[in-house]
Amino acid sequence: FEVEIEVASLYSRTVMLAWYLKSKNAFDVATYPTASFRSTSVKATPDAKTSHFVTGEFSIHGRTRSVGFPANFSVAADSVDVTAEITLKQSD
């Protein structure tokens, strides 16, 4: 699967933090308006806390990195809901 994220949609309760993250000093949304993720593998896991482990390529600010993270998939007749949390280092 593939996901594209409008970086300008970033939200923070702290207005100044959101402004900083969108500025040229951080994500530079004027130059790099989107981030994306393309999965390369989705595997079921026996872990009781998550249903799958996802690996793929995450691209932001002109750079692409391989990432992996646990996720929960919930399949319905007409949709698939995915819940996941991932932490990325600013230096990466």
N, CA, C and O atoms as a printed pandas DataFrame, in Angstrom:
     atom_number atom_name residue_name chain_id  residue_number  x_coord  y_coord  z_coord
0              1         N          PHE        A               1    0.832   -1.183    0.000
1              2        CA          PHE        A               1    0.000    0.000    0.000
2              3         C          PHE        A               1    0.872    1.239    0.000
3              4         O          PHE        A               1    2.046    1.195    0.367
4              5         N          GLU        A               2    0.280    2.339   -0.417
5              6        CA          GLU        A               2    0.991    3.621   -0.445
6              7         C          GLU        A               2    0.149    4.699    0.228
7              8         O          GLU        A               2   -1.077    4.715    0.119
8              9         N          VAL        A               3    0.834    5.595    0.925
9             10        CA          VAL        A               3    0.174    6.703    1.606
10            11         C          VAL        A               3    0.948    7.978    1.282
11            12         O          VAL        A               3    2.178    7.990    1.317
12            13         N          GLU        A               4    0.224    9.044    0.969
13            14        CA          GLU        A               4    0.856   10.346    0.780
14            15         C          GLU        A               4    0.295   11.297    1.825
15            16         O          GLU        A               4   -0.913   11.331    2.059
16            17         N          ILE        A               5    1.169   12.064    2.448
17            18        CA          ILE        A               5    0.797   12.951    3.557
18            19         C          ILE        A               5    1.119   14.387    3.173
19            20         O          ILE        A               5    2.234   14.688    2.748
20            21         N          GLU        A               6    0.147   15.267    3.324
21            22        CA          GLU        A               6    0.379   16.702    3.134
22            23         C          GLU        A               6    1.066   17.208    4.399
23            24         O          GLU        A               6    0.435   17.298    5.452
24            25         N          VAL        A               7    2.337   17.534    4.306
25            26        CA          VAL        A               7    3.114   17.924    5.491
26            27         C          VAL        A               7    2.542   19.189    6.134
27            28         O          VAL        A               7    2.648   19.361    7.348
28            29         N          ALA        A               8    1.943   20.066    5.345
29            30        CA          ALA        A               8    1.341   21.287    5.898
30            31         C          ALA        A               8    0.174   20.977    6.826
31            32         O          ALA        A               8   -0.250   21.845    7.590
32            33         N          SER        A               9   -0.357   19.749    6.774
33            34        CA          SER        A               9   -1.465   19.381    7.657
34            35         C          SER        A               9   -0.983   19.027    9.066
35            36         O          SER        A               9   -1.796   18.727    9.941
36            37         N          LEU        A              10    0.335   19.059    9.289
37            38        CA          LEU        A              10    0.901   18.782   10.598
38            39         C          LEU        A              10    0.234   19.651   11.657
39            40         O          LEU        A              10    0.026   20.846   11.448
40            41         N          TYR        A              11   -0.098   19.051   12.785
41            42        CA          TYR        A              11   -0.781   19.776   13.854
42            43         C          TYR        A              11    0.006   19.637   15.148
43            44         O          TYR        A              11    0.556   18.577   15.448
44            45         N          SER        A              12    0.049   20.708   15.897
45            46        CA          SER        A              12    0.601   20.700   17.244
46            47         C          SER        A              12   -0.249   21.619   18.105
47            48         O          SER        A              12   -0.721   22.654   17.636
48            49         N          ARG        A              13   -0.444   21.246   19.356
49            50        CA          ARG        A              13   -1.166   22.125   20.276
50            51         C          ARG        A              13   -0.393   23.422   20.505
51            52         O          ARG        A              13   -0.961   24.449   20.878
52            53         N          THR        A              14    0.913   23.347   20.272
53            54        CA          THR        A              14    1.766   24.519   20.417
54            55         C          THR        A              14    1.932   25.149   19.039
55            56         O          THR        A              14    2.610   24.594   18.174
56            57         N          VAL        A              15    1.314   26.302   18.840
57            58        CA          VAL        A              15    1.311   26.969   17.542
58            59         C          VAL        A              15    2.731   27.238   17.057
59            60         O          VAL        A              15    3.022   27.034   15.878
60            61         N          MET        A              16    3.610   27.685   17.926
61            62        CA          MET        A              16    4.983   27.996   17.521
62            63         C          MET        A              16    5.742   26.744   17.088
63            64         O          MET        A              16    6.572   26.817   16.181
64            65         N          LEU        A              17    5.477   25.597   17.714
65            66        CA          LEU        A              17    6.121   24.353   17.311
66            67         C          LEU        A              17    5.668   23.970   15.905
67            68         O          LEU        A              17    6.494   23.610   15.066
68            69         N          ALA        A              18    4.378   24.045   15.644
69            70        CA          ALA        A              18    3.868   23.728   14.304
70            71         C          ALA        A              18    4.485   24.661   13.268
71            72         O          ALA        A              18    4.892   24.214   12.196
72            73         N          TRP        A              19    4.554   25.948   13.580
73            74        CA          TRP        A              19    5.163   26.917   12.667
74            75         C          TRP        A              19    6.621   26.553   12.387
75            76         O          TRP        A              19    7.057   26.557   11.236
76            77         N          TYR        A              20    7.366   26.239   13.441
77            78        CA          TYR        A              20    8.775   25.875   13.282
78            79         C          TYR        A              20    8.924   24.626   12.415
79            80         O          TYR        A              20    9.748   24.607   11.502
80            81         N          LEU        A              21    8.146   23.595   12.686
81            82        CA          LEU        A              21    8.265   22.344   11.938
82            83         C          LEU        A              21    7.944   22.524   10.454
83            84         O          LEU        A              21    8.493   21.811    9.614
84            85         N          LYS        A              22    7.068   23.463   10.128
85            86        CA          LYS        A              22    6.715   23.724    8.730
86            87         C          LYS        A              22    7.711   24.658    8.041
87            88         O          LYS        A              22    7.694   24.779    6.816
88            89         N          SER        A              23    8.572   25.315    8.805
89            90        CA          SER        A              23    9.495   26.320    8.268
90            91         C          SER        A              23   10.673   25.684    7.529
91            92         O          SER        A              23   10.836   24.464    7.530
92            93         N          LYS        A              24   11.493   26.534    6.897
93            94        CA          LYS        A              24   12.696   26.076    6.194
94            95         C          LYS        A              24   13.694   25.420    7.145
95            96         O          LYS        A              24   14.533   24.631    6.709
96            97         N          ASN        A              25   13.615   25.733    8.428
97            98        CA          ASN        A              25   14.540   25.162    9.406
98            99         C          ASN        A              25   14.244   23.706    9.746
99           100         O          ASN        A              25   15.065   23.037   10.374
100          101         N          ALA        A              26   13.089   23.215    9.341
101          102        CA          ALA        A              26   12.726   21.831    9.655
102          103         C          ALA        A              26   12.231   21.128    8.387
103          104         O          ALA        A              26   13.041   20.766    7.535
104          105         N          PHE        A              27   10.909   20.928    8.247
105          106        CA          PHE        A              27   10.368   20.164    7.114
106          107         C          PHE        A              27   10.308   20.953    5.808
107          108         O          PHE        A              27   10.206   20.345    4.743
108          109         N          ASP        A              28   10.367   22.259    5.850
109          110        CA          ASP        A              28   10.357   23.107    4.657
110          111         C          ASP        A              28    9.211   22.726    3.722
111          112         O          ASP        A              28    9.436   22.280    2.597
112          113         N          VAL        A              29    7.976   22.907    4.203
113          114        CA          VAL        A              29    6.799   22.484    3.432
114          115         C          VAL        A              29    6.637   23.234    2.115
115          116         O          VAL        A              29    5.968   22.733    1.211
116          117         N          ALA        A              30    7.223   24.406    1.982
117          118        CA          ALA        A              30    7.143   25.127    0.707
118          119         C          ALA        A              30    7.905   24.372   -0.386
119          120         O          ALA        A              30    7.467   24.335   -1.536
120          121         N          THR        A              31    9.029   23.779   -0.032
121          122        CA          THR        A              31    9.843   23.021   -0.991
122          123         C          THR        A              31    9.449   21.556   -1.052
123          124         O          THR        A              31    9.470   20.959   -2.128
124          125         N          TYR        A              32    9.089   20.963    0.086
125          126        CA          TYR        A              32    8.746   19.544    0.183
126          127         C          TYR        A              32    7.342   19.406    0.771
127          128         O          TYR        A              32    7.206   19.099    1.956
128          129         N          PRO        A              33    6.293   19.627   -0.030
129          130        CA          PRO        A              33    4.932   19.666    0.502
130          131         C          PRO        A              33    4.352   18.316    0.927
131          132         O          PRO        A              33    3.368   18.274    1.665
132          133         N          THR        A              34    4.950   17.216    0.471
133          134        CA          THR        A              34    4.386   15.916    0.823
134          135         C          THR        A              34    5.451   14.983    1.383
135          136         O          THR        A              34    6.643   15.123    1.111
136          137         N          ALA        A              35    4.982   14.041    2.166
137          138        CA          ALA        A              35    5.781   12.909    2.616
138          139         C          ALA        A              35    5.031   11.677    2.125
139          140         O          ALA        A              35    3.827   11.742    1.877
140          141         N          SER        A              36    5.730   10.561    1.984
141          142        CA          SER        A              36    5.038    9.369    1.504
142          143         C          SER        A              36    5.596    8.114    2.153
143          144         O          SER        A              36    6.722    8.089    2.648
144          145         N          PHE        A              37    4.779    7.083    2.134
145          146        CA          PHE        A              37    5.185    5.766    2.623
146          147         C          PHE        A              37    4.698    4.735    1.623
147          148         O          PHE        A              37    3.544    4.768    1.194
148          149         N          ARG        A              38    5.591    3.809    1.252
149          150        CA          ARG        A              38    5.249    2.707    0.366
150          151         C          ARG        A              38    5.677    1.418    1.047
151          152         O          ARG        A              38    6.862    1.206    1.308
152          153         N          SER        A              39    4.714    0.567    1.330
153          154        CA          SER        A              39    5.039   -0.677    2.017
154          155         C          SER        A              39    5.746   -1.640    1.074
155          156         O          SER        A              39    5.476   -1.674   -0.127
156          157         N          THR        A              40    6.649   -2.415    1.641
157          158        CA          THR        A              40    7.316   -3.476    0.894
158          159         C          THR        A              40    6.981   -4.843    1.460
159          160         O          THR        A              40    7.191   -5.864    0.805
160          161         N          SER        A              41    6.452   -4.861    2.694
161          162        CA          SER        A              41    6.079   -6.119    3.333
162          163         C          SER        A              41    5.073   -5.851    4.444
163          164         O          SER        A              41    5.219   -4.903    5.216
164          165         N          VAL        A              42    4.057   -6.693    4.514
165          166        CA          VAL        A              42    3.090   -6.656    5.615
166          167         C          VAL        A              42    2.919   -8.101    6.069
167          168         O          VAL        A              42    2.423   -8.940    5.317
168          169         N          LYS        A              43    3.333   -8.386    7.304
169          170        CA          LYS        A              43    3.292   -9.759    7.801
170          171         C          LYS        A              43    2.481   -9.839    9.084
171          172         O          LYS        A              43    2.607   -8.993    9.969
172          173         N          ALA        A              44    1.647  -10.868    9.170
173          174        CA          ALA        A              44    0.883  -11.116   10.393
174          175         C          ALA        A              44    1.854  -11.457   11.513
175          176         O          ALA        A              44    2.871  -12.112   11.286
176          177         N          THR        A              45    1.533  -11.007   12.731
177          178        CA          THR        A              45    2.392  -11.272   13.878
178          179         C          THR        A              45    1.606  -12.014   14.946
179          180         O          THR        A              45    0.394  -11.830   15.067
180          181         N          PRO        A              46    2.285  -12.851   15.723
181          182        CA          PRO        A              46    1.616  -13.549   16.823
182          183         C          PRO        A              46    1.469  -12.682   18.067
183          184         O          PRO        A              46    0.918  -13.129   19.073
184          185         N          ASP        A              47    1.958  -11.444   18.006
185          186        CA          ASP        A              47    1.919  -10.522   19.139
186          187         C          ASP        A              47    0.472  -10.175   19.482
187          188         O          ASP        A              47   -0.312   -9.855   18.589
188          189         N          ALA        A              48    0.116  -10.234   20.742
189          190        CA          ALA        A              48   -1.253   -9.933   21.170
190          191         C          ALA        A              48   -1.574   -8.446   21.078
191          192         O          ALA        A              48   -2.747   -8.073   21.039
192          193         N          LYS        A              49   -0.565   -7.598   21.042
193          194        CA          LYS        A              49   -0.797   -6.155   21.017
194          195         C          LYS        A              49   -1.016   -5.614   19.609
195          196         O          LYS        A              49   -1.723   -4.622   19.432
196          197         N          THR        A              50   -0.422   -6.250   18.612
197          198        CA          THR        A              50   -0.564   -5.796   17.226
198          199         C          THR        A              50   -0.853   -6.989   16.321
199          200         O          THR        A              50   -0.522   -8.128   16.648
200          201         N          SER        A              51   -1.476   -6.707   15.179
201          202        CA          SER        A              51   -1.834   -7.801   14.279
202          203         C          SER        A              51   -0.815   -8.027   13.167
203          204         O          SER        A              51   -0.735   -9.123   12.612
204          205         N          HIS        A              52   -0.024   -6.980   12.834
205          206        CA          HIS        A              52    0.903   -7.084   11.713
206          207         C          HIS        A              52    2.179   -6.286   11.970
207          208         O          HIS        A              52    2.228   -5.414   12.838
208          209         N          PHE        A              53    3.210   -6.612   11.187
209          210        CA          PHE        A              53    4.425   -5.805   11.170
210          211         C          PHE        A              53    4.611   -5.328    9.738
211          212         O          PHE        A              53    4.613   -6.128    8.802
212          213         N          VAL        A              54    4.769   -4.007    9.575
213          214        CA          VAL        A              54    4.858   -3.382    8.258
214          215         C          VAL        A              54    6.274   -2.866    8.049
215          216         O          VAL        A              54    6.843   -2.236    8.941
216          217         N          THR        A              55    6.841   -3.126    6.890
217          218        CA          THR        A              55    8.109   -2.527    6.510
218          219         C          THR        A              55    7.907   -1.790    5.186
219          220         O          THR        A              55    7.029   -2.132    4.394
220          221         N          GLY        A              56    8.731   -0.786    4.969
221          222        CA          GLY        A              56    8.600   -0.044    3.726
222          223         C          GLY        A              56    9.557    1.118    3.645
223          224         O          GLY        A              56   10.495    1.237    4.434
224          225         N          GLU        A              57    9.300    1.972    2.674
225          226        CA          GLU        A              57   10.130    3.134    2.393
226          227         C          GLU        A              57    9.364    4.407    2.751
227          228         O          GLU        A              57    8.286    4.664    2.216
228          229         N          PHE        A              58    9.932    5.201    3.665
229          230        CA          PHE        A              58    9.332    6.462    4.084
230          231         C          PHE        A              58   10.155    7.591    3.485
231          232         O          PHE        A              58   11.370    7.646    3.674
232          233         N          SER        A              59    9.492    8.497    2.760
233          234        CA          SER        A              59   10.173    9.622    2.109
234          235         C          SER        A              59    9.660   10.934    2.663
235          236         O          SER        A              59    8.453   11.171    2.710
236          237         N          ILE        A              60   10.580   11.784    3.082
237          238        CA          ILE        A              60   10.245   13.119    3.566
238          239         C          ILE        A              60   11.463   14.009    3.363
239          240         O          ILE        A              60   12.602   13.569    3.517
240          241         N          HIS        A              61   11.215   15.235    3.024
241          242        CA          HIS        A              61   12.269   16.244    2.869
242          243         C          HIS        A              61   13.343   15.801    1.879
243          244         O          HIS        A              61   14.529   16.069    2.075
244          245         N          GLY        A              62   12.915   15.118    0.808
245          246        CA          GLY        A              62   13.850   14.700   -0.224
246          247         C          GLY        A              62   14.697   13.496    0.101
247          248         O          GLY        A              62   15.618   13.166   -0.648
248          249         N          ARG        A              63   14.404   12.829    1.210
249          250        CA          ARG        A              63   15.163   11.643    1.619
250          251         C          ARG        A              63   14.230   10.464    1.799
251          252         O          ARG        A              63   13.075   10.625    2.192
252          253         N          THR        A              64   14.739    9.276    1.508
253          254        CA          THR        A              64   13.962    8.053    1.675
254          255         C          THR        A              64   14.723    7.126    2.606
255          256         O          THR        A              64   15.929    6.925    2.457
256          257         N          ARG        A              65   14.004    6.563    3.567
257          258        CA          ARG        A              65   14.593    5.638    4.535
258          259         C          ARG        A              65   13.716    4.398    4.648
259          260         O          ARG        A              65   12.495    4.475    4.504
260          261         N          SER        A              66   14.345    3.257    4.906
261          262        CA          SER        A              66   13.601    2.037    5.213
262          263         C          SER        A              66   13.158    2.104    6.665
263          264         O          SER        A              66   13.942    2.458    7.546
264          265         N          VAL        A              67   11.904    1.764    6.911
265          266        CA          VAL        A              67   11.372    1.759    8.275
266          267         C          VAL        A              67   10.530    0.507    8.481
267          268         O          VAL        A              67   10.068   -0.113    7.524
268          269         N          GLY        A              68   10.343    0.152    9.730
269          270        CA          GLY        A              68    9.471   -0.958   10.102
270          271         C          GLY        A              68    8.741   -0.599   11.372
271          272         O          GLY        A              68    9.292    0.062   12.252
272          273         N          PHE        A              69    7.470   -1.045   11.469
273          274        CA          PHE        A              69    6.686   -0.710   12.650
274          275         C          PHE        A              69    5.526   -1.685   12.820
275          276         O          PHE        A              69    5.025   -2.236   11.839
276          277         N          PRO        A              70    5.091   -1.903   14.084
277          278        CA          PRO        A              70    3.919   -2.735   14.334
278          279         C          PRO        A              70    2.645   -1.949   14.015
279          280         O          PRO        A              70    2.607   -0.727   14.157
280          281         N          ALA        A              71    1.603   -2.666   13.583
281          282        CA          ALA        A              71    0.342   -2.017   13.238
282          283         C          ALA        A              71   -0.817   -2.966   13.519
283          284         O          ALA        A              71   -0.654   -4.185   13.570
284          285         N          ASN        A              72   -1.981   -2.370   13.696
285          286        CA          ASN        A              72   -3.206   -3.149   13.826
286          287         C          ASN        A              72   -4.069   -2.906   12.594
287          288         O          ASN        A              72   -4.373   -1.763   12.255
288          289         N          PHE        A              73   -4.461   -3.988   11.927
289          290        CA          PHE        A              73   -5.328   -3.922   10.758
290          291         C          PHE        A              73   -6.697   -4.446   11.146
291          292         O          PHE        A              73   -6.812   -5.492   11.785
292          293         N          SER        A              74   -7.719   -3.728   10.765
293          294        CA          SER        A              74   -9.101   -4.145   10.996
294          295         C          SER        A              74   -9.808   -4.129    9.640
295          296         O          SER        A              74   -9.948   -3.075    9.020
296          297         N          VAL        A              75  -10.246   -5.290    9.187
297          298        CA          VAL        A              75  -10.841   -5.417    7.861
298          299         C          VAL        A              75  -12.359   -5.503    7.976
299          300         O          VAL        A              75  -12.893   -6.321    8.725
300          301         N          ALA        A              76  -13.048   -4.640    7.217
301          302        CA          ALA        A              76  -14.507   -4.659    7.122
302          303         C          ALA        A              76  -14.867   -4.973    5.669
303          304         O          ALA        A              76  -13.981   -5.114    4.825
304          305         N          ALA        A              77  -16.152   -5.081    5.381
305          306        CA          ALA        A              77  -16.604   -5.426    4.033
306          307         C          ALA        A              77  -16.139   -4.422    2.982
307          308         O          ALA        A              77  -15.829   -4.806    1.854
308          309         N          ASP        A              78  -16.087   -3.143    3.338
309          310        CA          ASP        A              78  -15.758   -2.118    2.345
310          311         C          ASP        A              78  -14.591   -1.228    2.735
311          312         O          ASP        A              78  -14.388   -0.181    2.119
312          313         N          SER        A              79  -13.814   -1.617    3.747
313          314        CA          SER        A              79  -12.690   -0.777    4.159
314          315         C          SER        A              79  -11.673   -1.569    4.971
315          316         O          SER        A              79  -11.947   -2.661    5.468
316          317         N          VAL        A              80  -10.499   -0.981    5.086
317          318        CA          VAL        A              80   -9.454   -1.509    5.961
318          319         C          VAL        A              80   -8.958   -0.342    6.799
319          320         O          VAL        A              80   -8.505    0.667    6.258
320          321         N          ASP        A              81   -9.042   -0.476    8.110
321          322        CA          ASP        A              81   -8.528    0.545    9.019
322          323         C          ASP        A              81   -7.177    0.089    9.548
323          324         O          ASP        A              81   -7.008   -1.064    9.944
324          325         N          VAL        A              82   -6.226    1.005    9.551
325          326        CA          VAL        A              82   -4.890    0.705   10.050
326          327         C          VAL        A              82   -4.559    1.699   11.148
327          328         O          VAL        A              82   -4.715    2.907   10.975
328          329         N          THR        A              83   -4.102    1.184   12.272
329          330        CA          THR        A              83   -3.664    2.022   13.379
330          331         C          THR        A              83   -2.214    1.666   13.668
331          332         O          THR        A              83   -1.877    0.505   13.901
332          333         N          ALA        A              84   -1.354    2.694   13.650
333          334        CA          ALA        A              84    0.071    2.462   13.913
334          335         C          ALA        A              84    0.674    3.721   14.480
335          336         O          ALA        A              84    0.135    4.816   14.315
336          337         N          GLU        A              85    1.776    3.563   15.138
337          338        CA          GLU        A              85    2.533    4.700   15.665
338          339         C          GLU        A              85    3.984    4.454   15.322
339          340         O          GLU        A              85    4.504    3.353   15.506
340          341         N          ILE        A              86    4.632    5.488   14.822
341          342        CA          ILE        A              86    6.028    5.368   14.449
342          343         C          ILE        A              86    6.777    6.610   14.938
343          344         O          ILE        A              86    6.261    7.725   14.870
344          345         N          THR        A              87    7.973    6.405   15.419
345          346        CA          THR        A              87    8.807    7.508   15.882
346          347         C          THR        A              87   10.019    7.586   14.966
347          348         O          THR        A              87   10.705    6.592   14.727
348          349         N          LEU        A              88   10.267    8.789   14.458
349          350        CA          LEU        A              88   11.405    9.003   13.574
350          351         C          LEU        A              88   12.332   10.041   14.201
351          352         O          LEU        A              88   11.867   11.018   14.788
352          353         N          LYS        A              89   13.627    9.832   14.078
353          354        CA          LYS        A              89   14.605   10.793   14.576
354          355         C          LYS        A              89   14.714   11.936   13.591
355          356         O          LYS        A              89   14.774   11.709   12.382
356          357         N          GLN        A              90   14.742   13.152   14.084
357          358        CA          GLN        A              90   14.886   14.319   13.205
358          359         C          GLN        A              90   16.193   14.233   12.438
359          360         O          GLN        A              90   16.259   14.680   11.293
360          361         N          SER        A              91   17.211   13.684   13.024
361          362        CA          SER        A              91   18.514   13.573   12.359
362          363         C          SER        A              91   18.485   12.619   11.168
363          364         O          SER        A              91   19.320   12.718   10.270
364          365         N          ASP        A              92   17.526   11.696   11.161
365          366        CA          ASP        A              92   17.390   10.761   10.035
366          367         C          ASP        A              92   16.658   11.406    8.886
367          368         O          ASP        A              92   16.450   10.771    7.852
